[in-house]
Amino acid sequence: MSLALAAIPNRDIRQLLNNFLPALELEYGGKHFKARHPVTRDYVTIPGTPSDHRACKNLRSQLQKLIATGKGFIATKKGDSK
């Protein structure tokens, strides 16, 4: 487990990220971690302390989409997410 991954307080989020990290880059910026696609440089924000019971499921879906298409937060804000 990387040092940055160990800094995420939620165990379920850490385990989920551990499966996806070979394909993504993890970086810390401000209050949250970001999983960044190495080619498109788009990212998904990682909650350190998720607010609801669906957080892991939603994060898994966002990470799978980011890996498959390279589209994350930036594409969603631009309206290019489809």
PDB file of N, CA, C and O in Angstrom:
ATOM      1  N   MET A   1       0.845  -1.180   0.000  1.00  0.00           N
ATOM      2  CA  MET A   1       0.000   0.000   0.000  1.00  0.00           C
ATOM      3  C   MET A   1       0.884   1.235   0.000  1.00  0.00           C
ATOM      4  O   MET A   1       1.842   1.323   0.768  1.00  0.00           O
ATOM      5  N   SER A   2       0.561   2.178  -0.858  1.00  0.00           N
ATOM      6  CA  SER A   2       1.366   3.393  -0.942  1.00  0.00           C
ATOM      7  C   SER A   2       1.113   4.280   0.282  1.00  0.00           C
ATOM      8  O   SER A   2       0.106   4.138   0.975  1.00  0.00           O
ATOM      9  N   LEU A   3       2.039   5.184   0.523  1.00  0.00           N
ATOM     10  CA  LEU A   3       1.934   6.094   1.659  1.00  0.00           C
ATOM     11  C   LEU A   3       0.718   7.001   1.525  1.00  0.00           C
ATOM     12  O   LEU A   3       0.029   7.261   2.511  1.00  0.00           O
ATOM     13  N   ALA A   4       0.447   7.486   0.313  1.00  0.00           N
ATOM     14  CA  ALA A   4      -0.714   8.350   0.090  1.00  0.00           C
ATOM     15  C   ALA A   4      -2.008   7.585   0.346  1.00  0.00           C
ATOM     16  O   ALA A   4      -2.950   8.137   0.916  1.00  0.00           O
ATOM     17  N   LEU A   5      -2.063   6.346  -0.062  1.00  0.00           N
ATOM     18  CA  LEU A   5      -3.257   5.524   0.136  1.00  0.00           C
ATOM     19  C   LEU A   5      -3.497   5.277   1.621  1.00  0.00           C
ATOM     20  O   LEU A   5      -4.646   5.233   2.061  1.00  0.00           O
ATOM     21  N   ALA A   6      -2.448   5.119   2.382  1.00  0.00           N
ATOM     22  CA  ALA A   6      -2.575   4.888   3.820  1.00  0.00           C
ATOM     23  C   ALA A   6      -3.152   6.105   4.540  1.00  0.00           C
ATOM     24  O   ALA A   6      -3.680   5.967   5.643  1.00  0.00           O
ATOM     25  N   ALA A   7      -3.061   7.286   3.943  1.00  0.00           N
ATOM     26  CA  ALA A   7      -3.568   8.508   4.564  1.00  0.00           C
ATOM     27  C   ALA A   7      -5.086   8.646   4.446  1.00  0.00           C
ATOM     28  O   ALA A   7      -5.671   9.510   5.100  1.00  0.00           O
ATOM     29  N   ILE A   8      -5.734   7.819   3.632  1.00  0.00           N
ATOM     30  CA  ILE A   8      -7.188   7.879   3.496  1.00  0.00           C
ATOM     31  C   ILE A   8      -7.798   7.137   4.678  1.00  0.00           C
ATOM     32  O   ILE A   8      -7.536   5.947   4.855  1.00  0.00           O
ATOM     33  N   PRO A   9      -8.612   7.821   5.495  1.00  0.00           N
ATOM     34  CA  PRO A   9      -9.083   7.228   6.742  1.00  0.00           C
ATOM     35  C   PRO A   9     -10.082   6.079   6.588  1.00  0.00           C
ATOM     36  O   PRO A   9     -10.121   5.201   7.450  1.00  0.00           O
ATOM     37  N   ASN A  10     -10.877   6.053   5.541  1.00  0.00           N
ATOM     38  CA  ASN A  10     -11.906   5.027   5.393  1.00  0.00           C
ATOM     39  C   ASN A  10     -11.321   3.752   4.793  1.00  0.00           C
ATOM     40  O   ASN A  10     -10.739   3.773   3.709  1.00  0.00           O
ATOM     41  N   ARG A  11     -11.482   2.644   5.512  1.00  0.00           N
ATOM     42  CA  ARG A  11     -10.906   1.359   5.098  1.00  0.00           C
ATOM     43  C   ARG A  11     -11.510   0.857   3.787  1.00  0.00           C
ATOM     44  O   ARG A  11     -10.786   0.343   2.935  1.00  0.00           O
ATOM     45  N   ASP A  12     -12.830   0.999   3.615  1.00  0.00           N
ATOM     46  CA  ASP A  12     -13.482   0.521   2.390  1.00  0.00           C
ATOM     47  C   ASP A  12     -13.007   1.290   1.159  1.00  0.00           C
ATOM     48  O   ASP A  12     -12.805   0.701   0.097  1.00  0.00           O
ATOM     49  N   ILE A  13     -12.830   2.587   1.298  1.00  0.00           N
ATOM     50  CA  ILE A  13     -12.330   3.410   0.194  1.00  0.00           C
ATOM     51  C   ILE A  13     -10.894   3.007  -0.143  1.00  0.00           C
ATOM     52  O   ILE A  13     -10.541   2.900  -1.317  1.00  0.00           O
ATOM     53  N   ARG A  14     -10.069   2.784   0.876  1.00  0.00           N
ATOM     54  CA  ARG A  14      -8.675   2.350   0.642  1.00  0.00           C
ATOM     55  C   ARG A  14      -8.627   1.041  -0.123  1.00  0.00           C
ATOM     56  O   ARG A  14      -7.856   0.906  -1.073  1.00  0.00           O
ATOM     57  N   GLN A  15      -9.446   0.069   0.282  1.00  0.00           N
ATOM     58  CA  GLN A  15      -9.459  -1.227  -0.404  1.00  0.00           C
ATOM     59  C   GLN A  15      -9.912  -1.080  -1.853  1.00  0.00           C
ATOM     60  O   GLN A  15      -9.354  -1.712  -2.750  1.00  0.00           O
ATOM     61  N   LEU A  16     -10.910  -0.257  -2.074  1.00  0.00           N
ATOM     62  CA  LEU A  16     -11.397  -0.016  -3.431  1.00  0.00           C
ATOM     63  C   LEU A  16     -10.311   0.617  -4.293  1.00  0.00           C
ATOM     64  O   LEU A  16     -10.070   0.177  -5.417  1.00  0.00           O
ATOM     65  N   LEU A  17      -9.662   1.642  -3.770  1.00  0.00           N
ATOM     66  CA  LEU A  17      -8.611   2.327  -4.520  1.00  0.00           C
ATOM     67  C   LEU A  17      -7.423   1.417  -4.802  1.00  0.00           C
ATOM     68  O   LEU A  17      -6.794   1.523  -5.855  1.00  0.00           O
ATOM     69  N   ASN A  18      -7.117   0.534  -3.878  1.00  0.00           N
ATOM     70  CA  ASN A  18      -5.997  -0.383  -4.058  1.00  0.00           C
ATOM     71  C   ASN A  18      -6.177  -1.227  -5.321  1.00  0.00           C
ATOM     72  O   ASN A  18      -5.195  -1.576  -5.976  1.00  0.00           O
ATOM     73  N   ASN A  19      -7.426  -1.556  -5.666  1.00  0.00           N
ATOM     74  CA  ASN A  19      -7.704  -2.333  -6.879  1.00  0.00           C
ATOM     75  C   ASN A  19      -7.545  -1.509  -8.153  1.00  0.00           C
ATOM     76  O   ASN A  19      -7.192  -2.054  -9.200  1.00  0.00           O
ATOM     77  N   PHE A  20      -7.800  -0.209  -8.078  1.00  0.00           N
ATOM     78  CA  PHE A  20      -7.788   0.645  -9.264  1.00  0.00           C
ATOM     79  C   PHE A  20      -6.474   1.399  -9.474  1.00  0.00           C
ATOM     80  O   PHE A  20      -6.243   1.930 -10.560  1.00  0.00           O
ATOM     81  N   LEU A  21      -5.617   1.458  -8.467  1.00  0.00           N
ATOM     82  CA  LEU A  21      -4.422   2.298  -8.567  1.00  0.00           C
ATOM     83  C   LEU A  21      -3.431   1.924  -9.657  1.00  0.00           C
ATOM     84  O   LEU A  21      -2.758   2.819 -10.167  1.00  0.00           O
ATOM     85  N   PRO A  22      -3.298   0.675 -10.043  1.00  0.00           N
ATOM     86  CA  PRO A  22      -2.344   0.429 -11.134  1.00  0.00           C
ATOM     87  C   PRO A  22      -2.684   1.189 -12.418  1.00  0.00           C
ATOM     88  O   PRO A  22      -1.788   1.496 -13.205  1.00  0.00           O
ATOM     89  N   ALA A  23      -3.969   1.497 -12.640  1.00  0.00           N
ATOM     90  CA  ALA A  23      -4.382   2.188 -13.862  1.00  0.00           C
ATOM     91  C   ALA A  23      -4.520   3.692 -13.685  1.00  0.00           C
ATOM     92  O   ALA A  23      -4.670   4.416 -14.669  1.00  0.00           O
ATOM     93  N   LEU A  24      -4.472   4.172 -12.450  1.00  0.00           N
ATOM     94  CA  LEU A  24      -4.685   5.592 -12.171  1.00  0.00           C
ATOM     95  C   LEU A  24      -3.573   6.147 -11.293  1.00  0.00           C
ATOM     96  O   LEU A  24      -2.833   5.397 -10.657  1.00  0.00           O
ATOM     97  N   GLU A  25      -3.468   7.467 -11.270  1.00  0.00           N
ATOM     98  CA  GLU A  25      -2.502   8.135 -10.403  1.00  0.00           C
ATOM     99  C   GLU A  25      -3.259   8.759  -9.242  1.00  0.00           C
ATOM    100  O   GLU A  25      -4.301   9.382  -9.445  1.00  0.00           O
ATOM    101  N   LEU A  26      -2.748   8.599  -8.031  1.00  0.00           N
ATOM    102  CA  LEU A  26      -3.383   9.188  -6.857  1.00  0.00           C
ATOM    103  C   LEU A  26      -2.591  10.411  -6.449  1.00  0.00           C
ATOM    104  O   LEU A  26      -1.368  10.356  -6.324  1.00  0.00           O
ATOM    105  N   GLU A  27      -3.295  11.528  -6.237  1.00  0.00           N
ATOM    106  CA  GLU A  27      -2.613  12.751  -5.802  1.00  0.00           C
ATOM    107  C   GLU A  27      -3.462  13.462  -4.760  1.00  0.00           C
ATOM    108  O   GLU A  27      -4.679  13.284  -4.699  1.00  0.00           O
ATOM    109  N   TYR A  28      -2.803  14.263  -3.952  1.00  0.00           N
ATOM    110  CA  TYR A  28      -3.480  15.007  -2.900  1.00  0.00           C
ATOM    111  C   TYR A  28      -3.471  16.476  -3.270  1.00  0.00           C
ATOM    112  O   TYR A  28      -2.427  17.036  -3.606  1.00  0.00           O
ATOM    113  N   GLY A  29      -4.644  17.100  -3.208  1.00  0.00           N
ATOM    114  CA  GLY A  29      -4.733  18.517  -3.537  1.00  0.00           C
ATOM    115  C   GLY A  29      -5.759  19.200  -2.662  1.00  0.00           C
ATOM    116  O   GLY A  29      -6.962  19.046  -2.874  1.00  0.00           O
ATOM    117  N   GLY A  30      -5.305  19.943  -1.694  1.00  0.00           N
ATOM    118  CA  GLY A  30      -6.241  20.643  -0.818  1.00  0.00           C
ATOM    119  C   GLY A  30      -6.842  19.723   0.215  1.00  0.00           C
ATOM    120  O   GLY A  30      -6.123  19.134   1.022  1.00  0.00           O
ATOM    121  N   LYS A  31      -8.166  19.593   0.200  1.00  0.00           N
ATOM    122  CA  LYS A  31      -8.859  18.803   1.204  1.00  0.00           C
ATOM    123  C   LYS A  31      -9.075  17.349   0.799  1.00  0.00           C
ATOM    124  O   LYS A  31      -9.349  16.509   1.657  1.00  0.00           O
ATOM    125  N   HIS A  32      -8.958  17.038  -0.479  1.00  0.00           N
ATOM    126  CA  HIS A  32      -9.325  15.714  -0.969  1.00  0.00           C
ATOM    127  C   HIS A  32      -8.222  15.101  -1.824  1.00  0.00           C
ATOM    128  O   HIS A  32      -7.359  15.795  -2.362  1.00  0.00           O
ATOM    129  N   PHE A  33      -8.280  13.791  -1.927  1.00  0.00           N
ATOM    130  CA  PHE A  33      -7.423  13.078  -2.869  1.00  0.00           C
ATOM    131  C   PHE A  33      -8.114  13.053  -4.221  1.00  0.00           C
ATOM    132  O   PHE A  33      -9.332  13.204  -4.316  1.00  0.00           O
ATOM    133  N   LYS A  34      -7.318  12.862  -5.264  1.00  0.00           N
ATOM    134  CA  LYS A  34      -7.855  12.751  -6.613  1.00  0.00           C
ATOM    135  C   LYS A  34      -7.242  11.520  -7.265  1.00  0.00           C
ATOM    136  O   LYS A  34      -6.042  11.273  -7.143  1.00  0.00           O
ATOM    137  N   ALA A  35      -8.072  10.754  -7.955  1.00  0.00           N
ATOM    138  CA  ALA A  35      -7.599   9.664  -8.800  1.00  0.00           C
ATOM    139  C   ALA A  35      -7.593  10.227 -10.213  1.00  0.00           C
ATOM    140  O   ALA A  35      -8.648  10.544 -10.761  1.00  0.00           O
ATOM    141  N   ARG A  36      -6.410  10.352 -10.803  1.00  0.00           N
ATOM    142  CA  ARG A  36      -6.259  11.025 -12.092  1.00  0.00           C
ATOM    143  C   ARG A  36      -5.911  10.017 -13.186  1.00  0.00           C
ATOM    144  O   ARG A  36      -5.087   9.125 -12.989  1.00  0.00           O
ATOM    145  N   HIS A  37      -6.555  10.178 -14.341  1.00  0.00           N
ATOM    146  CA  HIS A  37      -6.261   9.344 -15.505  1.00  0.00           C
ATOM    147  C   HIS A  37      -4.912   9.792 -16.077  1.00  0.00           C
ATOM    148  O   HIS A  37      -4.711  10.990 -16.278  1.00  0.00           O
ATOM    149  N   PRO A  38      -3.991   8.873 -16.342  1.00  0.00           N
ATOM    150  CA  PRO A  38      -2.647   9.277 -16.775  1.00  0.00           C
ATOM    151  C   PRO A  38      -2.581   9.923 -18.161  1.00  0.00           C
ATOM    152  O   PRO A  38      -1.645  10.677 -18.429  1.00  0.00           O
ATOM    153  N   VAL A  39      -3.532   9.656 -19.041  1.00  0.00           N
ATOM    154  CA  VAL A  39      -3.490  10.204 -20.400  1.00  0.00           C
ATOM    155  C   VAL A  39      -4.313  11.487 -20.512  1.00  0.00           C
ATOM    156  O   VAL A  39      -3.801  12.513 -20.959  1.00  0.00           O
ATOM    157  N   THR A  40      -5.582  11.436 -20.111  1.00  0.00           N
ATOM    158  CA  THR A  40      -6.458  12.594 -20.273  1.00  0.00           C
ATOM    159  C   THR A  40      -6.286  13.622 -19.159  1.00  0.00           C
ATOM    160  O   THR A  40      -6.691  14.773 -19.317  1.00  0.00           O
ATOM    161  N   ARG A  41      -5.700  13.226 -18.049  1.00  0.00           N
ATOM    162  CA  ARG A  41      -5.470  14.069 -16.869  1.00  0.00           C
ATOM    163  C   ARG A  41      -6.775  14.481 -16.192  1.00  0.00           C
ATOM    164  O   ARG A  41      -6.759  15.328 -15.299  1.00  0.00           O
ATOM    165  N   ASP A  42      -7.907  13.902 -16.600  1.00  0.00           N
ATOM    166  CA  ASP A  42      -9.169  14.129 -15.910  1.00  0.00           C
ATOM    167  C   ASP A  42      -9.133  13.345 -14.594  1.00  0.00           C
ATOM    168  O   ASP A  42      -8.291  12.463 -14.428  1.00  0.00           O
ATOM    169  N   TYR A  43     -10.025  13.651 -13.671  1.00  0.00           N
ATOM    170  CA  TYR A  43      -9.928  13.038 -12.356  1.00  0.00           C
ATOM    171  C   TYR A  43     -11.292  12.812 -11.716  1.00  0.00           C
ATOM    172  O   TYR A  43     -12.315  13.334 -12.158  1.00  0.00           O
ATOM    173  N   VAL A  44     -11.258  12.006 -10.651  1.00  0.00           N
ATOM    174  CA  VAL A  44     -12.402  11.771  -9.789  1.00  0.00           C
ATOM    175  C   VAL A  44     -11.958  12.138  -8.387  1.00  0.00           C
ATOM    176  O   VAL A  44     -10.881  11.731  -7.951  1.00  0.00           O
ATOM    177  N   THR A  45     -12.773  12.903  -7.675  1.00  0.00           N
ATOM    178  CA  THR A  45     -12.461  13.287  -6.299  1.00  0.00           C
ATOM    179  C   THR A  45     -12.774  12.129  -5.368  1.00  0.00           C
ATOM    180  O   THR A  45     -13.819  11.489  -5.486  1.00  0.00           O
ATOM    181  N   ILE A  46     -11.864  11.864  -4.441  1.00  0.00           N
ATOM    182  CA  ILE A  46     -12.004  10.738  -3.515  1.00  0.00           C
ATOM    183  C   ILE A  46     -12.407  11.257  -2.140  1.00  0.00           C
ATOM    184  O   ILE A  46     -11.679  12.065  -1.562  1.00  0.00           O
ATOM    185  N   PRO A  47     -13.536  10.821  -1.600  1.00  0.00           N
ATOM    186  CA  PRO A  47     -13.904  11.251  -0.250  1.00  0.00           C
ATOM    187  C   PRO A  47     -13.083  10.497   0.792  1.00  0.00           C
ATOM    188  O   PRO A  47     -12.999   9.270   0.749  1.00  0.00           O
ATOM    189  N   GLY A  48     -12.481  11.222   1.722  1.00  0.00           N
ATOM    190  CA  GLY A  48     -11.743  10.562   2.804  1.00  0.00           C
ATOM    191  C   GLY A  48     -12.684   9.968   3.826  1.00  0.00           C
ATOM    192  O   GLY A  48     -12.429   8.901   4.384  1.00  0.00           O
ATOM    193  N   THR A  49     -13.777  10.673   4.062  1.00  0.00           N
ATOM    194  CA  THR A  49     -14.813  10.199   4.980  1.00  0.00           C
ATOM    195  C   THR A  49     -16.145  10.316   4.251  1.00  0.00           C
ATOM    196  O   THR A  49     -16.754  11.385   4.243  1.00  0.00           O
ATOM    197  N   PRO A  50     -16.602   9.230   3.642  1.00  0.00           N
ATOM    198  CA  PRO A  50     -17.833   9.272   2.863  1.00  0.00           C
ATOM    199  C   PRO A  50     -19.045   9.621   3.731  1.00  0.00           C
ATOM    200  O   PRO A  50     -19.107   9.263   4.907  1.00  0.00           O
ATOM    201  N   SER A  51     -19.995  10.320   3.133  1.00  0.00           N
ATOM    202  CA  SER A  51     -21.134  10.814   3.884  1.00  0.00           C
ATOM    203  C   SER A  51     -22.330   9.870   3.902  1.00  0.00           C
ATOM    204  O   SER A  51     -23.214  10.029   4.743  1.00  0.00           O
ATOM    205  N   ASP A  52     -22.384   8.903   3.010  1.00  0.00           N
ATOM    206  CA  ASP A  52     -23.519   7.986   3.014  1.00  0.00           C
ATOM    207  C   ASP A  52     -23.087   6.572   2.652  1.00  0.00           C
ATOM    208  O   ASP A  52     -21.936   6.330   2.290  1.00  0.00           O
ATOM    209  N   HIS A  53     -24.031   5.647   2.757  1.00  0.00           N
ATOM    210  CA  HIS A  53     -23.727   4.233   2.540  1.00  0.00           C
ATOM    211  C   HIS A  53     -23.479   3.896   1.072  1.00  0.00           C
ATOM    212  O   HIS A  53     -22.960   2.819   0.778  1.00  0.00           O
ATOM    213  N   ARG A  54     -23.828   4.770   0.158  1.00  0.00           N
ATOM    214  CA  ARG A  54     -23.626   4.511  -1.280  1.00  0.00           C
ATOM    215  C   ARG A  54     -22.286   5.020  -1.798  1.00  0.00           C
ATOM    216  O   ARG A  54     -21.976   4.837  -2.976  1.00  0.00           O
ATOM    217  N   ALA A  55     -21.499   5.645  -0.959  1.00  0.00           N
ATOM    218  CA  ALA A  55     -20.272   6.310  -1.408  1.00  0.00           C
ATOM    219  C   ALA A  55     -19.310   5.355  -2.105  1.00  0.00           C
ATOM    220  O   ALA A  55     -18.760   5.700  -3.151  1.00  0.00           O
ATOM    221  N   CYS A  56     -19.096   4.173  -1.556  1.00  0.00           N
ATOM    222  CA  CYS A  56     -18.167   3.218  -2.183  1.00  0.00           C
ATOM    223  C   CYS A  56     -18.692   2.742  -3.534  1.00  0.00           C
ATOM    224  O   CYS A  56     -17.929   2.622  -4.492  1.00  0.00           O
ATOM    225  N   LYS A  57     -19.979   2.474  -3.608  1.00  0.00           N
ATOM    226  CA  LYS A  57     -20.579   2.024  -4.864  1.00  0.00           C
ATOM    227  C   LYS A  57     -20.469   3.117  -5.926  1.00  0.00           C
ATOM    228  O   LYS A  57     -20.114   2.842  -7.072  1.00  0.00           O
ATOM    229  N   ASN A  58     -20.772   4.353  -5.543  1.00  0.00           N
ATOM    230  CA  ASN A  58     -20.675   5.470  -6.489  1.00  0.00           C
ATOM    231  C   ASN A  58     -19.235   5.700  -6.928  1.00  0.00           C
ATOM    232  O   ASN A  58     -18.977   5.954  -8.105  1.00  0.00           O
ATOM    233  N   LEU A  59     -18.300   5.613  -5.991  1.00  0.00           N
ATOM    234  CA  LEU A  59     -16.891   5.805  -6.329  1.00  0.00           C
ATOM    235  C   LEU A  59     -16.407   4.710  -7.271  1.00  0.00           C
ATOM    236  O   LEU A  59     -15.677   4.991  -8.222  1.00  0.00           O
ATOM    237  N   ARG A  60     -16.803   3.470  -7.018  1.00  0.00           N
ATOM    238  CA  ARG A  60     -16.418   2.364  -7.906  1.00  0.00           C
ATOM    239  C   ARG A  60     -16.892   2.642  -9.324  1.00  0.00           C
ATOM    240  O   ARG A  60     -16.139   2.454 -10.279  1.00  0.00           O
ATOM    241  N   SER A  61     -18.133   3.088  -9.467  1.00  0.00           N
ATOM    242  CA  SER A  61     -18.691   3.395 -10.776  1.00  0.00           C
ATOM    243  C   SER A  61     -17.924   4.525 -11.458  1.00  0.00           C
ATOM    244  O   SER A  61     -17.623   4.439 -12.649  1.00  0.00           O
ATOM    245  N   GLN A  62     -17.607   5.579 -10.714  1.00  0.00           N
ATOM    246  CA  GLN A  62     -16.863   6.710 -11.274  1.00  0.00           C
ATOM    247  C   GLN A  62     -15.458   6.296 -11.701  1.00  0.00           C
ATOM    248  O   GLN A  62     -14.976   6.733 -12.745  1.00  0.00           O
ATOM    249  N   LEU A  63     -14.798   5.457 -10.903  1.00  0.00           N
ATOM    250  CA  LEU A  63     -13.441   5.013 -11.241  1.00  0.00           C
ATOM    251  C   LEU A  63     -13.452   4.115 -12.479  1.00  0.00           C
ATOM    252  O   LEU A  63     -12.578   4.232 -13.337  1.00  0.00           O
ATOM    253  N   GLN A  64     -14.430   3.227 -12.572  1.00  0.00           N
ATOM    254  CA  GLN A  64     -14.530   2.361 -13.755  1.00  0.00           C
ATOM    255  C   GLN A  64     -14.750   3.197 -15.016  1.00  0.00           C
ATOM    256  O   GLN A  64     -14.158   2.920 -16.059  1.00  0.00           O
ATOM    257  N   LYS A  65     -15.595   4.211 -14.919  1.00  0.00           N
ATOM    258  CA  LYS A  65     -15.850   5.091 -16.061  1.00  0.00           C
ATOM    259  C   LYS A  65     -14.588   5.877 -16.432  1.00  0.00           C
ATOM    260  O   LYS A  65     -14.277   6.043 -17.611  1.00  0.00           O
ATOM    261  N   LEU A  66     -13.867   6.356 -15.419  1.00  0.00           N
ATOM    262  CA  LEU A  66     -12.636   7.109 -15.665  1.00  0.00           C
ATOM    263  C   LEU A  66     -11.603   6.249 -16.379  1.00  0.00           C
ATOM    264  O   LEU A  66     -10.947   6.719 -17.309  1.00  0.00           O
ATOM    265  N   ILE A  67     -11.450   5.012 -15.963  1.00  0.00           N
ATOM    266  CA  ILE A  67     -10.479   4.109 -16.601  1.00  0.00           C
ATOM    267  C   ILE A  67     -10.916   3.764 -18.021  1.00  0.00           C
ATOM    268  O   ILE A  67     -10.097   3.764 -18.940  1.00  0.00           O
ATOM    269  N   ALA A  68     -12.200   3.472 -18.203  1.00  0.00           N
ATOM    270  CA  ALA A  68     -12.691   3.034 -19.512  1.00  0.00           C
ATOM    271  C   ALA A  68     -12.703   4.151 -20.552  1.00  0.00           C
ATOM    272  O   ALA A  68     -12.342   3.925 -21.707  1.00  0.00           O
ATOM    273  N   THR A  69     -13.115   5.360 -20.152  1.00  0.00           N
ATOM    274  CA  THR A  69     -13.297   6.431 -21.127  1.00  0.00           C
ATOM    275  C   THR A  69     -12.310   7.578 -20.981  1.00  0.00           C
ATOM    276  O   THR A  69     -12.116   8.362 -21.910  1.00  0.00           O
ATOM    277  N   GLY A  70     -11.684   7.674 -19.806  1.00  0.00           N
ATOM    278  CA  GLY A  70     -10.790   8.799 -19.551  1.00  0.00           C
ATOM    279  C   GLY A  70     -11.538  10.054 -19.154  1.00  0.00           C
ATOM    280  O   GLY A  70     -10.946  11.129 -19.058  1.00  0.00           O
ATOM    281  N   LYS A  71     -12.843   9.927 -18.920  1.00  0.00           N
ATOM    282  CA  LYS A  71     -13.671  11.086 -18.582  1.00  0.00           C
ATOM    283  C   LYS A  71     -14.081  11.032 -17.123  1.00  0.00           C
ATOM    284  O   LYS A  71     -14.562  10.011 -16.632  1.00  0.00           O
ATOM    285  N   GLY A  72     -13.879  12.154 -16.437  1.00  0.00           N
ATOM    286  CA  GLY A  72     -14.221  12.252 -15.028  1.00  0.00           C
ATOM    287  C   GLY A  72     -14.886  13.576 -14.730  1.00  0.00           C
ATOM    288  O   GLY A  72     -15.832  13.972 -15.412  1.00  0.00           O
ATOM    289  N   PHE A  73     -14.396  14.258 -13.715  1.00  0.00           N
ATOM    290  CA  PHE A  73     -14.995  15.497 -13.226  1.00  0.00           C
ATOM    291  C   PHE A  73     -14.985  16.613 -14.275  1.00  0.00           C
ATOM    292  O   PHE A  73     -15.995  17.292 -14.460  1.00  0.00           O
ATOM    293  N   ILE A  74     -13.870  16.806 -14.952  1.00  0.00           N
ATOM    294  CA  ILE A  74     -13.748  17.907 -15.914  1.00  0.00           C
ATOM    295  C   ILE A  74     -14.714  17.696 -17.084  1.00  0.00           C
ATOM    296  O   ILE A  74     -15.392  18.634 -17.504  1.00  0.00           O
ATOM    297  N   ALA A  75     -14.778  16.480 -17.603  1.00  0.00           N
ATOM    298  CA  ALA A  75     -15.687  16.180 -18.715  1.00  0.00           C
ATOM    299  C   ALA A  75     -17.132  16.363 -18.297  1.00  0.00           C
ATOM    300  O   ALA A  75     -17.951  16.829 -19.089  1.00  0.00           O
ATOM    301  N   THR A  76     -17.459  16.003 -17.062  1.00  0.00           N
ATOM    302  CA  THR A  76     -18.824  16.158 -16.567  1.00  0.00           C
ATOM    303  C   THR A  76     -19.200  17.633 -16.499  1.00  0.00           C
ATOM    304  O   THR A  76     -20.309  18.001 -16.884  1.00  0.00           O
ATOM    305  N   LYS A  77     -18.308  18.473 -16.021  1.00  0.00           N
ATOM    306  CA  LYS A  77     -18.587  19.900 -15.916  1.00  0.00           C
ATOM    307  C   LYS A  77     -18.722  20.563 -17.281  1.00  0.00           C
ATOM    308  O   LYS A  77     -19.478  21.522 -17.434  1.00  0.00           O
ATOM    309  N   LYS A  78     -17.995  20.060 -18.271  1.00  0.00           N
ATOM    310  CA  LYS A  78     -18.083  20.598 -19.624  1.00  0.00           C
ATOM    311  C   LYS A  78     -19.292  20.067 -20.377  1.00  0.00           C
ATOM    312  O   LYS A  78     -19.684  20.630 -21.399  1.00  0.00           O
ATOM    313  N   GLY A  79     -19.884  18.989 -19.879  1.00  0.00           N
ATOM    314  CA  GLY A  79     -21.011  18.353 -20.563  1.00  0.00           C
ATOM    315  C   GLY A  79     -20.576  17.306 -21.565  1.00  0.00           C
ATOM    316  O   GLY A  79     -21.360  16.915 -22.430  1.00  0.00           O
ATOM    317  N   ASP A  80     -19.319  16.839 -21.463  1.00  0.00           N
ATOM    318  CA  ASP A  80     -18.786  15.827 -22.386  1.00  0.00           C
ATOM    319  C   ASP A  80     -18.816  14.427 -21.812  1.00  0.00           C
ATOM    320  O   ASP A  80     -18.107  13.554 -22.314  1.00  0.00           O
ATOM    321  N   SER A  81     -19.608  14.174 -20.779  1.00  0.00           N
ATOM    322  CA  SER A  81     -19.503  12.925 -20.046  1.00  0.00           C
ATOM    323  C   SER A  81     -20.093  11.713 -20.779  1.00  0.00           C
ATOM    324  O   SER A  81     -19.861  10.588 -20.336  1.00  0.00           O
ATOM    325  N   LYS A  82     -20.824  11.880 -21.848  1.00  0.00           N
ATOM    326  CA  LYS A  82     -21.441  10.740 -22.536  1.00  0.00           C
ATOM    327  C   LYS A  82     -20.556  10.128 -23.571  1.00  0.00           C
ATOM    328  O   LYS A  82     -20.947   9.162 -24.226  1.00  0.00           O
TER     329      LYS A  82
END
